[in-house]
């Protein structure tokens, strides 16, 4: 009986497998709960900073369940929302329909957007594109689909802030990143964005601000919520599920992180730092 050697993996097949993993990770748990219960204020912040208004053609990239797309549509803008994970778009679609908002929801990879050159007046992403594994192709796409003179607006967690430090805390417990993948919180540094965009944009605003998170009664409630709802955290716990000692160690490390950032006196209060950047496409 003859045997056939399977074909060696190619960069294209490797990339497809990586994107499938990302898609599955963000479908874990209940990210829409994170978006609606914790980070909901961020979408309107980005929409206002970008000057979104009626009649504009807007693209929310890595839109998730519509944290930016929905408040953008409320202004009367014409909105397209793309994301790699169809489950998140389905939830966004339901939320938009409940308000009578018309948004075009499209499953798409931020590194390869199915859009025309210069199609949009403004291209936005709120803690979204930062999680794509390859930063330069994403930046190239954001520039490509934005018209000259249009706006690119991004809101990204900083490396030094709470979420950046949460990813640093989880890193020793997580599988090694695939070759070529870059850490998401790099998008929270202006220097990194300048390197990605070069002279193709003119930065009009770059400020660090905090999202005040006071929904958790205790630091332990934060840990439990993220273990249950946040895809990246769930994925790390699944990776170490067969090692109870490591699970307990990660529990303790995340609890210590929340306690270190907690400035509350009556309930937990956490400041989650982010970079808000707006730029004009040259």
Backbone bond lengths (Angstrom), bond angles and torsions (degrees), N, CA, C in turn:
res aa  C-N    CA-C-N  psi(-1)  N-CA   C-N-CA  omega(-1)  CA-C   N-CA-C  phi
1 X - - - 1.462 - - 1.521 109.12 -
2 X 1.290 116.49 129.73 1.466 120.40 -178.56 1.523 110.10 -82.78
3 X 1.287 115.38 151.66 1.465 121.06 176.36 1.508 108.93 -118.32
4 X 1.318 115.04 151.35 1.457 120.77 -180.00 1.516 109.26 -116.80
5 X 1.313 115.84 127.53 1.465 119.94 177.17 1.517 109.43 -76.52
6 X 1.341 117.27 125.67 1.467 118.26 179.65 1.514 110.45 -64.96
7 X 1.319 116.70 148.60 1.468 119.34 -179.81 1.517 111.65 -62.99
8 X 1.329 116.21 145.30 1.460 120.97 178.33 1.528 109.33 -68.16
9 X 1.334 116.26 146.90 1.467 118.51 177.87 1.527 110.73 -59.81
10 X 1.284 116.40 144.88 1.465 122.74 176.09 1.514 108.42 -112.34
11 X 1.345 117.96 164.00 1.466 119.20 176.29 1.520 112.52 -54.20
12 X 1.339 117.08 -36.43 1.465 119.57 -178.86 1.524 111.41 -66.84
13 X 1.345 116.28 -43.68 1.462 118.59 -179.98 1.517 110.81 -69.84
14 X 1.341 116.52 -37.46 1.467 119.57 176.19 1.525 110.71 -59.80
15 X 1.337 116.13 -43.86 1.456 120.32 -178.57 1.526 110.76 -65.78
16 X 1.323 116.28 -40.34 1.462 119.48 178.98 1.522 110.88 -62.34
17 X 1.324 116.29 -40.18 1.467 119.92 178.81 1.527 110.63 -66.23
18 X 1.340 116.48 -40.05 1.460 120.20 178.81 1.522 110.96 -63.24
19 X 1.338 116.71 -44.34 1.461 119.90 -179.38 1.531 110.72 -66.10
20 X 1.328 116.69 -35.34 1.466 119.64 176.78 1.522 110.61 -63.10
21 X 1.328 116.52 -39.20 1.471 120.22 177.30 1.525 110.64 -64.17
22 X 1.330 116.56 -43.37 1.462 120.17 179.44 1.524 110.72 -62.75
23 X 1.328 115.74 -44.18 1.458 120.44 179.82 1.533 110.17 -59.12
24 X 1.324 116.05 -45.15 1.463 120.19 -178.96 1.526 111.51 -67.49
25 X 1.336 116.86 -38.18 1.458 119.99 -178.80 1.527 111.68 -61.57
26 X 1.347 116.50 -44.57 1.462 119.14 -177.55 1.525 112.36 -74.59
27 X 1.333 116.38 -13.01 1.464 119.37 175.03 1.528 111.99 -85.52
28 X 1.341 116.97 -11.44 1.461 120.40 179.05 1.529 110.26 -68.67
29 X 1.311 115.40 152.93 1.456 119.85 173.61 1.512 112.54 65.17
30 X 1.338 115.00 -132.45 1.468 120.21 -176.03 1.521 108.76 -148.99
31 X 1.360 115.91 73.04 1.463 118.04 -179.96 1.522 112.77 -59.86
32 X 1.347 119.93 -36.31 1.464 118.25 176.82 1.529 113.43 -55.73
33 X 1.338 117.84 -28.76 1.466 119.85 175.54 1.525 110.49 -67.45
34 X 1.335 116.51 -39.63 1.471 120.04 175.78 1.522 109.39 -61.87
35 X 1.339 115.66 -44.80 1.463 120.81 -176.96 1.520 111.99 -65.23
36 X 1.326 117.27 -39.91 1.464 119.88 -174.40 1.522 113.25 -88.25
37 X 1.320 117.20 -31.88 1.464 120.50 -174.60 1.520 113.74 -95.47
38 X 1.338 117.55 -25.10 1.467 119.86 -172.99 1.523 112.33 -116.55
39 X 1.328 117.55 -52.83 1.476 119.65 -170.82 1.520 113.14 -106.20
40 X 1.319 117.75 13.53 1.474 120.47 -178.41 1.530 113.60 -52.31
41 X 1.350 120.61 -37.33 1.472 119.30 -178.52 1.524 114.61 -63.21
42 X 1.321 117.89 -19.35 1.459 119.75 -173.39 1.524 112.59 -70.69
43 X 1.325 118.03 -36.12 1.464 120.28 -179.94 1.515 112.44 -57.54
44 X 1.336 118.43 -53.87 1.459 119.71 177.70 1.535 113.53 -59.86
45 X 1.337 117.29 -34.26 1.469 120.07 177.25 1.528 109.91 -59.25
46 X 1.340 116.67 -45.34 1.456 120.41 -178.15 1.527 111.71 -70.67
47 X 1.324 116.83 -39.84 1.462 121.02 178.42 1.524 110.72 -60.53
48 X 1.326 116.45 -44.10 1.474 119.90 179.10 1.519 111.14 -66.66
49 X 1.337 117.10 -43.12 1.468 120.25 -179.06 1.517 111.51 -62.18
50 X 1.335 117.15 -33.20 1.460 121.36 -179.43 1.520 112.78 -81.89
51 X 1.326 117.32 -6.98 1.460 120.23 -179.80 1.511 113.26 67.52
52 X 1.327 117.27 33.11 1.462 121.35 -178.84 1.522 109.97 -67.44
53 X 1.332 116.05 137.67 1.455 120.17 -179.44 1.511 112.31 -153.73
54 X 1.316 115.07 177.50 1.467 122.26 -176.61 1.527 110.80 -57.20
55 X 1.323 114.44 138.52 1.451 120.74 175.96 1.512 115.20 88.64
56 X 1.331 117.86 -12.24 1.458 120.31 179.14 1.524 110.73 -80.35
57 X 1.322 115.86 151.67 1.460 122.67 175.98 1.524 107.39 -100.89
58 X 1.326 117.11 113.74 1.468 123.32 -168.40 1.525 110.14 -118.22
59 X 1.319 115.83 141.05 1.464 121.30 174.70 1.529 108.73 -119.92
60 X 1.337 116.09 119.99 1.462 122.45 172.75 1.526 106.77 -98.07
61 X 1.335 116.51 109.45 1.466 121.94 -174.66 1.526 109.36 -96.54
62 X 1.346 116.02 138.91 1.459 121.68 -172.64 1.527 108.41 54.21
63 X 1.329 114.02 54.16 1.463 122.37 -167.14 1.515 114.36 -74.44
64 X 1.325 117.99 -17.15 1.451 119.24 -175.94 1.519 110.47 59.61
65 X 1.325 115.89 -129.44 1.464 120.85 -179.72 1.528 112.35 -96.59
66 X 1.348 116.21 18.82 1.460 119.22 170.45 1.507 115.87 97.08
67 X 1.325 117.38 30.19 1.456 120.26 -177.53 1.524 112.19 -61.04
68 X 1.337 117.16 -29.60 1.464 122.34 175.78 1.522 110.70 -102.80
69 X 1.327 116.60 -41.27 1.466 120.57 -174.64 1.522 111.95 -57.61
70 X 1.320 117.14 -42.38 1.462 120.01 -176.02 1.532 111.73 -68.77
71 X 1.344 120.36 -51.13 1.467 117.80 176.44 1.524 113.18 -63.92
72 X 1.336 118.19 -29.01 1.465 119.93 175.65 1.526 110.22 -66.36
73 X 1.333 116.63 -42.42 1.462 120.00 179.11 1.524 111.72 -65.56
74 X 1.314 117.66 -30.25 1.470 120.58 178.86 1.521 111.45 -63.33
75 X 1.349 117.51 -24.34 1.473 120.04 179.71 1.521 111.93 -77.84
76 X 1.332 117.08 -9.29 1.446 120.92 -174.99 1.515 113.64 97.18
77 X 1.344 116.65 4.41 1.460 120.31 177.81 1.525 110.26 -72.23
78 X 1.318 115.08 156.47 1.472 123.23 174.50 1.522 106.63 -91.80
79 X 1.348 117.75 114.86 1.466 121.39 -166.09 1.525 111.56 -118.46
80 X 1.335 114.76 134.26 1.459 123.51 168.19 1.523 107.36 -113.33
81 X 1.330 116.85 130.28 1.461 121.94 179.02 1.522 108.77 -118.97
82 X 1.328 116.89 124.95 1.462 120.95 178.28 1.520 110.36 -120.57
83 X 1.324 115.16 147.86 1.464 120.92 176.74 1.519 108.26 -160.16
84 X 1.330 115.47 155.88 1.453 121.58 -179.92 1.528 111.89 -76.23
85 X 1.336 117.41 -22.01 1.464 122.04 -171.73 1.520 110.92 -107.52
86 X 1.329 118.21 106.89 1.470 120.22 -175.74 1.521 113.70 -63.38
87 X 1.328 117.63 -29.57 1.463 119.79 179.54 1.529 111.86 -61.60
88 X 1.322 116.58 -35.78 1.466 119.90 178.87 1.521 110.76 -71.78
89 X 1.328 116.69 -40.80 1.460 119.82 178.08 1.525 110.86 -63.94
90 X 1.333 117.40 -36.99 1.462 120.28 178.73 1.530 110.63 -60.84
91 X 1.329 115.86 -41.04 1.469 119.46 178.18 1.521 110.53 -66.76
92 X 1.336 116.98 -41.65 1.454 120.29 177.20 1.512 112.23 -61.45
93 X 1.319 115.64 -40.93 1.463 120.05 178.81 1.533 110.81 -60.05
94 X 1.325 116.69 -43.53 1.470 120.27 179.33 1.525 111.03 -63.78
95 X 1.323 116.75 -42.18 1.463 120.23 179.36 1.526 110.91 -63.30
96 X 1.330 116.47 -44.04 1.469 120.45 -179.56 1.521 110.82 -64.12
97 X 1.328 116.40 -43.82 1.464 119.91 -179.39 1.523 111.76 -63.77
98 X 1.323 116.65 -32.16 1.468 119.30 179.08 1.523 111.64 -66.00
99 X 1.358 116.35 -21.49 1.467 121.14 177.16 1.525 112.24 -100.96
100 X 1.323 116.44 0.77 1.460 119.66 -177.81 1.517 113.19 72.95
101 X 1.334 117.24 26.17 1.461 121.68 -179.00 1.525 110.14 -96.07
102 X 1.323 116.00 138.78 1.464 120.58 177.28 1.523 109.15 -101.83
103 X 1.325 115.86 115.54 1.462 123.10 177.99 1.519 107.25 -132.43
104 X 1.324 117.10 139.53 1.463 120.94 176.03 1.526 108.36 -89.28
105 X 1.333 116.78 118.45 1.458 123.17 -177.43 1.531 109.09 -104.96
106 X 1.339 117.21 123.97 1.462 121.60 -173.70 1.530 109.55 -134.00
107 X 1.329 116.35 127.17 1.464 120.09 173.39 1.527 108.19 -73.64
108 X 1.341 116.50 120.41 1.464 119.71 -176.50 1.525 109.71 -160.16
109 X 1.310 114.48 153.91 1.457 123.67 178.92 1.531 108.66 -90.48
110 X 1.328 117.23 128.78 1.464 121.23 -179.84 1.525 112.03 -61.43
111 X 1.320 117.54 -20.67 1.457 120.99 178.72 1.522 112.59 -85.27
112 X 1.346 117.19 -4.51 1.465 120.74 -178.03 1.522 108.47 -156.40
113 X 1.313 116.88 73.69 1.461 121.77 -173.04 1.527 110.84 -76.01
114 X 1.334 117.99 135.37 1.463 121.63 -179.81 1.529 111.43 -85.19
115 X 1.332 115.78 59.65 1.469 121.50 -174.30 1.519 109.47 -133.42
116 X 1.316 115.02 157.72 1.456 120.32 179.36 1.530 111.19 -77.09
117 X 1.315 116.45 156.34 1.457 121.41 174.09 1.533 109.18 -60.26
118 X 1.329 116.52 134.29 1.452 121.18 175.33 1.514 114.89 62.67
119 X 1.321 117.18 26.74 1.466 121.01 -173.23 1.524 112.93 -73.31
120 X 1.341 117.92 -27.54 1.466 119.85 -168.11 1.527 112.54 -116.34
121 X 1.329 114.19 147.08 1.463 120.86 174.07 1.522 111.66 -73.77
122 X 1.315 116.48 -31.29 1.461 121.31 179.10 1.521 109.08 -148.95
123 X 1.334 115.35 140.59 1.460 122.74 178.92 1.522 106.92 -123.14
124 X 1.322 116.70 121.08 1.453 122.15 -172.47 1.525 110.48 -124.29
125 X 1.335 115.90 153.96 1.467 120.77 170.58 1.516 109.17 -155.76
126 X 1.325 115.38 127.16 1.464 122.41 -178.16 1.522 109.11 -111.99
127 X 1.317 116.82 111.14 1.472 124.43 -175.47 1.526 109.64 38.82
128 X 1.328 115.48 47.20 1.451 122.14 -176.50 1.514 113.06 -120.71
129 X 1.349 116.54 -72.55 1.464 119.25 -176.19 1.525 112.06 -63.15
130 X 1.308 117.80 -19.78 1.461 120.20 179.06 1.531 111.86 -59.71
131 X 1.335 117.06 -22.11 1.456 120.26 -177.47 1.531 113.44 -93.12
132 X 1.322 118.46 -1.51 1.467 120.25 171.75 1.528 108.01 -67.97
133 X 1.331 117.97 141.32 1.468 119.08 -172.13 1.523 115.35 -68.62
134 X 1.338 117.31 -31.21 1.463 120.68 -174.91 1.534 108.85 -114.17
135 X 1.319 116.30 111.53 1.457 120.57 -169.36 1.520 113.67 -73.44
136 X 1.336 117.18 -41.42 1.468 118.67 -174.42 1.530 112.61 -64.14
137 X 1.338 119.61 -44.38 1.470 118.09 177.57 1.522 112.80 -60.52
138 X 1.327 117.16 -34.39 1.466 120.01 178.17 1.524 110.39 -65.22
139 X 1.332 116.33 -48.87 1.466 119.95 179.22 1.523 110.40 -58.91
140 X 1.331 117.25 -40.37 1.470 120.91 179.17 1.529 110.64 -61.62
141 X 1.336 116.67 -39.61 1.462 120.34 -179.91 1.533 111.62 -69.31
142 X 1.329 117.15 -40.89 1.460 120.26 178.98 1.529 110.40 -59.37
143 X 1.327 115.86 -42.34 1.460 120.34 178.95 1.532 110.36 -68.39
144 X 1.314 116.15 -43.20 1.467 120.19 -174.68 1.526 112.42 -61.09
145 X 1.332 117.62 -43.19 1.471 119.69 -172.78 1.526 112.61 -86.49
146 X 1.337 117.24 -6.12 1.466 121.02 177.76 1.532 109.25 -92.40
147 X 1.303 116.86 134.56 1.472 119.80 -179.61 1.530 109.92 -70.31
148 X 1.325 118.01 152.62 1.464 120.09 172.47 1.525 110.35 -56.11
149 X 1.322 116.49 132.29 1.452 121.10 -176.20 1.509 113.27 86.54
150 X 1.336 117.17 -7.36 1.457 121.50 178.03 1.520 111.66 -80.14
151 X 1.329 115.57 179.76 1.465 122.03 -172.84 1.526 111.20 -112.52
152 X 1.321 115.66 135.07 1.462 122.45 167.60 1.520 106.36 -112.25
153 X 1.332 117.10 125.08 1.464 121.36 -176.77 1.521 109.17 -132.11
154 X 1.328 115.58 128.22 1.462 121.58 -174.92 1.521 110.45 -131.99
155 X 1.313 115.32 142.44 1.458 121.52 172.78 1.522 106.64 -127.25
156 X 1.343 116.06 119.74 1.473 121.09 -171.71 1.524 110.33 -136.71
157 X 1.327 116.08 140.55 1.468 120.47 174.34 1.521 109.95 -64.22
158 X 1.325 117.59 141.43 1.465 121.63 178.86 1.533 110.20 -86.98
159 X 1.333 117.06 154.94 1.468 119.16 177.49 1.526 112.93 -61.82
160 X 1.339 116.11 -34.77 1.462 119.63 -175.49 1.522 112.74 -83.40
161 X 1.327 117.29 -17.86 1.457 121.51 -177.41 1.515 112.33 -76.42
162 X 1.326 115.19 -178.15 1.460 120.43 -171.32 1.533 112.39 -60.72
163 X 1.338 117.83 -49.07 1.465 119.15 -176.87 1.523 110.63 -69.94
164 X 1.325 117.39 -38.60 1.461 119.39 174.33 1.516 111.54 -57.95
165 X 1.327 116.62 -41.83 1.462 120.78 178.59 1.525 111.77 -71.82
166 X 1.329 117.21 -28.83 1.463 119.67 175.26 1.525 110.37 -64.00
167 X 1.338 116.46 -43.07 1.462 119.05 177.75 1.527 110.83 -66.30
168 X 1.328 117.58 -36.58 1.462 120.15 176.26 1.527 110.53 -64.31
169 X 1.324 116.42 -36.68 1.464 120.95 178.61 1.524 111.24 -66.93
170 X 1.330 117.06 -38.46 1.465 120.62 -178.16 1.526 113.05 -78.76
171 X 1.334 117.54 -21.24 1.465 121.00 -171.93 1.527 114.07 -54.60
172 X 1.354 120.49 -43.69 1.467 119.01 -178.82 1.527 113.65 -64.56
173 X 1.310 116.76 -18.16 1.465 121.08 -177.84 1.535 112.22 -98.37
174 X 1.310 117.14 -10.03 1.455 122.15 -173.70 1.524 110.49 -92.94
175 X 1.339 117.76 159.10 1.466 119.61 173.43 1.522 109.88 -64.64
176 X 1.330 117.75 154.79 1.468 119.12 179.99 1.517 110.23 -62.52
177 X 1.332 117.34 143.86 1.468 119.72 179.47 1.516 110.63 -66.44
178 X 1.328 118.05 151.84 1.464 120.48 178.04 1.519 110.54 -66.52
179 X 1.328 117.43 155.90 1.469 120.64 179.70 1.525 111.05 -55.74
180 X 1.318 115.38 133.66 1.458 120.39 176.50 1.515 115.21 89.09
181 X 1.336 117.71 -13.76 1.467 120.42 179.17 1.524 109.57 -73.99
182 X 1.324 116.21 141.44 1.464 121.49 -178.20 1.528 110.32 -113.94
183 X 1.337 117.15 150.47 1.475 120.28 -178.15 1.529 111.32 -63.64
184 X 1.325 118.12 131.56 1.473 120.92 -179.03 1.524 114.71 -55.14
185 X 1.367 119.77 -42.38 1.464 118.03 -174.16 1.527 115.29 -66.81
186 X 1.332 118.34 -7.53 1.469 118.86 174.30 1.524 111.21 -57.45
187 X 1.347 116.98 -28.73 1.469 120.29 177.92 1.529 111.51 -63.34
188 X 1.307 117.98 -14.99 1.456 121.57 178.22 1.515 114.29 -85.40
189 X 1.340 118.34 6.36 1.467 123.50 176.37 1.528 109.61 -113.03
190 X 1.307 116.75 126.03 1.457 121.24 -179.66 1.524 111.32 -58.46
191 X 1.317 117.61 -40.06 1.466 120.21 -177.85 1.529 110.93 -59.56
192 X 1.321 116.70 -37.77 1.462 120.25 179.54 1.528 110.37 -66.05
193 X 1.323 116.30 -41.16 1.463 119.94 -179.86 1.528 111.26 -68.49
194 X 1.322 116.81 -37.27 1.465 119.62 176.06 1.521 110.76 -61.58
195 X 1.318 116.11 -38.18 1.460 120.66 178.41 1.528 110.59 -66.96
196 X 1.338 116.58 -39.77 1.461 120.51 -178.42 1.530 112.05 -69.61
197 X 1.339 116.25 -43.51 1.467 120.29 -172.78 1.525 113.61 -91.09
198 X 1.318 116.85 -28.99 1.455 120.13 -179.33 1.515 112.05 60.11
199 X 1.327 116.23 -141.21 1.465 120.60 -177.10 1.524 112.21 -88.89
200 X 1.327 117.17 12.94 1.461 120.32 179.74 1.525 112.56 -79.42
201 X 1.332 116.66 -12.20 1.457 120.96 176.89 1.524 109.28 -136.49
202 X 1.322 115.07 158.82 1.470 122.15 169.93 1.518 107.46 -115.82
203 X 1.313 116.45 118.20 1.464 119.99 -178.28 1.524 109.49 -71.77
204 X 1.325 116.24 128.21 1.459 121.67 179.72 1.522 112.62 -104.73
205 X 1.327 116.84 -20.93 1.458 120.53 179.10 1.516 108.96 -157.37
206 X 1.320 116.73 136.06 1.464 121.93 174.80 1.515 107.63 -149.91
207 X 1.327 116.14 103.34 1.468 120.58 -176.76 1.521 109.81 -134.24
208 X 1.324 115.25 146.08 1.458 120.96 171.95 1.520 108.75 -94.15
209 X 1.315 115.72 130.14 1.452 121.66 179.59 1.522 108.47 -136.10
210 X 1.331 115.67 169.96 1.460 120.85 -178.39 1.520 110.73 -118.61
211 X 1.323 115.40 138.27 1.449 121.75 164.16 1.522 106.69 -91.60
212 X 1.324 117.00 120.09 1.468 120.88 179.06 1.522 108.26 -84.78
213 X 1.318 115.92 118.16 1.464 122.10 -177.27 1.529 107.95 -109.76
214 X 1.322 115.64 109.21 1.467 119.72 -177.80 1.529 111.61 -127.26
215 X 1.334 115.93 22.06 1.466 120.08 -177.97 1.524 113.22 -81.36
216 X 1.332 118.36 -14.75 1.459 120.77 -175.60 1.526 110.62 -96.36
217 X 1.335 117.84 123.14 1.478 119.63 179.23 1.524 112.49 -61.13
218 X 1.341 116.42 -36.53 1.464 121.31 -179.39 1.528 109.09 -139.48
219 X 1.331 115.55 166.28 1.463 120.44 175.86 1.520 110.47 -61.69
220 X 1.318 117.83 -35.01 1.462 120.70 179.07 1.531 111.03 -64.35
221 X 1.322 117.49 -35.05 1.463 119.81 176.52 1.536 110.80 -61.55
222 X 1.337 116.96 -38.10 1.463 119.75 175.79 1.523 110.51 -59.45
223 X 1.339 117.01 -49.70 1.463 120.98 -178.60 1.525 110.26 -58.21
224 X 1.312 116.69 -47.03 1.468 120.50 -178.42 1.530 111.51 -63.09
225 X 1.335 116.59 -40.11 1.464 120.50 -178.88 1.522 110.75 -64.16
226 X 1.334 117.33 -44.97 1.458 120.14 -177.63 1.525 111.88 -72.23
227 X 1.322 117.45 -33.65 1.466 120.05 176.14 1.526 111.26 -64.57
228 X 1.314 116.52 -27.38 1.463 121.45 -176.26 1.527 112.22 -92.15
229 X 1.338 117.75 -34.36 1.461 120.80 -166.45 1.526 116.10 -114.94
230 X 1.324 119.21 -26.20 1.466 121.15 -168.91 1.524 110.40 -98.17
231 X 1.340 116.31 114.65 1.447 121.98 -173.53 1.521 115.32 -49.44
232 X 1.349 120.66 -51.67 1.459 120.07 -179.07 1.529 113.28 -59.17
233 X 1.335 117.22 -37.88 1.461 120.09 178.49 1.524 110.65 -69.14
234 X 1.319 116.83 -43.31 1.466 120.70 177.81 1.521 110.24 -59.06
235 X 1.343 116.82 -42.55 1.466 120.90 -177.84 1.519 111.12 -62.50
236 X 1.330 117.68 -40.25 1.461 120.12 179.00 1.528 110.60 -65.71
237 X 1.314 116.96 -43.97 1.467 119.29 178.84 1.525 111.23 -63.39
238 X 1.309 118.12 -36.09 1.469 120.40 177.05 1.519 110.86 -64.94
239 X 1.337 116.40 -36.44 1.459 120.73 -178.91 1.527 111.49 -63.73
240 X 1.335 117.77 -33.94 1.471 121.22 -177.38 1.524 112.11 -106.41
241 X 1.321 117.29 14.40 1.471 121.06 -172.66 1.521 113.35 -58.48
242 X 1.337 117.35 -28.47 1.461 120.31 -178.20 1.521 113.42 -84.31
243 X 1.321 116.99 3.53 1.471 121.33 -178.34 1.526 108.61 -125.37
244 X 1.340 117.95 88.17 1.468 121.06 -176.19 1.525 113.83 -56.24
245 X 1.323 117.07 -32.11 1.463 119.30 -179.73 1.525 110.77 -66.76
246 X 1.331 116.94 -40.98 1.460 119.61 178.73 1.531 110.74 -69.99
247 X 1.322 117.01 -36.89 1.465 119.73 176.11 1.525 110.00 -59.48
248 X 1.337 115.86 -46.12 1.467 119.64 179.37 1.525 111.31 -63.83
249 X 1.322 116.44 -37.16 1.467 120.00 179.51 1.520 111.10 -66.85
250 X 1.320 117.14 -40.93 1.468 119.65 178.02 1.528 110.36 -67.15
251 X 1.324 116.97 -40.33 1.470 120.11 174.17 1.524 110.31 -52.84
252 X 1.335 115.55 -48.99 1.466 120.48 -177.37 1.520 111.54 -65.97
253 X 1.335 117.30 -39.13 1.466 120.29 -178.25 1.538 111.24 -68.23
254 X 1.332 117.58 -41.18 1.460 119.84 178.33 1.526 111.03 -67.96
255 X 1.324 116.74 -37.90 1.463 119.81 177.06 1.530 110.24 -63.50
256 X 1.342 116.72 -43.84 1.463 120.59 178.93 1.524 111.01 -62.53
257 X 1.332 117.12 -38.33 1.470 120.92 177.71 1.526 110.09 -60.37
258 X 1.325 116.88 -49.60 1.462 120.07 -179.08 1.528 111.02 -63.30
259 X 1.298 117.22 -38.53 1.465 120.43 179.32 1.522 110.58 -67.45
260 X 1.337 116.61 -34.91 1.469 120.08 -179.79 1.524 111.25 -67.16
261 X 1.326 117.82 -36.99 1.457 121.94 -178.52 1.530 112.90 -86.17
262 X 1.311 117.24 -15.18 1.462 121.00 -173.42 1.532 111.01 -68.27
263 X 1.336 116.08 122.39 1.467 120.12 176.61 1.525 111.09 -114.32
264 X 1.325 116.55 11.22 1.455 120.24 -178.09 1.521 112.50 -78.44
265 X 1.314 115.27 154.44 1.470 121.41 174.85 1.528 110.87 -112.77
266 X 1.315 115.65 -25.76 1.467 121.12 177.28 1.526 107.35 -132.17
267 X 1.330 116.02 81.54 1.453 121.20 -171.35 1.522 110.49 98.98
268 X 1.307 115.81 160.53 1.461 121.64 -176.02 1.537 110.78 -79.84
269 X 1.336 115.61 132.90 1.473 121.96 175.59 1.522 107.69 -129.50
270 X 1.324 115.33 119.05 1.460 121.55 -177.46 1.518 109.53 -119.61
271 X 1.328 116.76 137.45 1.463 121.80 173.47 1.524 108.27 -100.94
272 X 1.335 116.21 117.06 1.461 121.66 179.62 1.519 108.02 -102.59
273 X 1.310 116.96 107.42 1.466 122.00 -174.63 1.533 111.15 -79.27
274 X 1.336 114.07 139.86 1.465 120.26 176.35 1.521 109.77 -140.48
275 X 1.330 115.34 159.60 1.463 122.64 172.75 1.512 108.52 -100.95
276 X 1.320 115.72 125.46 1.464 121.91 174.38 1.523 107.74 -105.05
277 X 1.319 116.10 118.32 1.468 120.49 -176.41 1.525 109.67 -128.24
278 X 1.335 115.40 131.72 1.459 120.83 169.63 1.522 108.50 -123.28
279 X 1.324 115.17 145.97 1.454 120.58 -177.76 1.525 109.61 -147.51
280 X 1.314 115.40 154.00 1.459 121.93 176.67 1.514 108.89 -103.46
281 X 1.320 116.41 131.24 1.465 122.07 177.11 1.522 108.61 -70.47
282 X 1.331 116.62 122.93 1.464 120.73 -176.60 1.519 110.89 -81.64
